[in-house]
């Protein structure tokens, strides 16, 4: 049958060969990887907050955030090594630095950050070599933002549809979520009189988090479904409620230590749920072939429309076969 556009090739739908997946589901473990995403964000943002506290002359906030950075990156390293299966696999990633690989770059961010944040925390607690500890803290702060956001680039660099197409917003989502969580942790562990910068960071982080999430849902169209449905959708809705409650409590609670503890805990819970939601939404999009095939078809149609004519249509049909078959191989 000839279609209106003159092509003899029928429209493709989202079904794959015998309903099988078009791409493989990532084999990363749960809860290892979501926990690593969560504590890595706290570590990076806490290092930045610690240096800000040092510049502002807030010694208690400086101390708690340096300990938070060192402790969080230690937990994250354990989670990462557990996911890899053997410590040697992490060490093997440090043999070569590949600027084009987010995984390689991330390993080279994590390793020095861990050493620098640990040195800064030890100097803070023991009082030994404080100038060197301060220098280590500056180095950790310089790596803080990359540590908190490189995992977004790592996820976006895969073929998983919900992650790959969210490449514009995921770094902002992770940065905002990390800032809210780090600010929340500092609010819980620091006297209210010195926690002003933590409160401001937390509220700003919530604003960035919610704005990035909303922008991603609108821009991704059909690919936003994995973030809105099932368990990821429930996690995102719970995280949104906790973020709003935490931000409102932070603003209205003022210097109340009780309000700070409740609000900070809510913000950390929201950040953890956000990481699980993003991770599980990616797995769901990989398992359903329509999230791979339908966007590919849309891109092919767009190229065919821009090329124009039946020759462009034939080329588009050929490309569709290549696009769909390649990930399965």
Secondary structure, DSSP 8 states (H G I E B T S, - for coil): ---TTS-SS----S--GGG--SS------TTHHHHHHHHHHHHHHHHHHHHHHHHHT-HHHHHHHHHHHHHHHHHHHHHHHHHHSSHHHHHHTTS---TT-HHHHHHHHHHHHHHHHHHHHHHHHH-TTHHHHHHHHHHHHHHHHHHHHHHHHHHHTSS-HHHHTTHHHHHHHHHHHHHHHHHHHHHHHS-GGG-HHHHHHHHHHHHHHHHHHHHHHHHHGGGGHHHHSHHHHHHHHHHHHHHHHHHHHHHHHTT-HHHHHHHHHHHHHHHHHHHHHHHHHHHHHHHSTHHHHHHHHHHHHHHHHHH-HHHHHHHHHHHHHHHHHHHH-
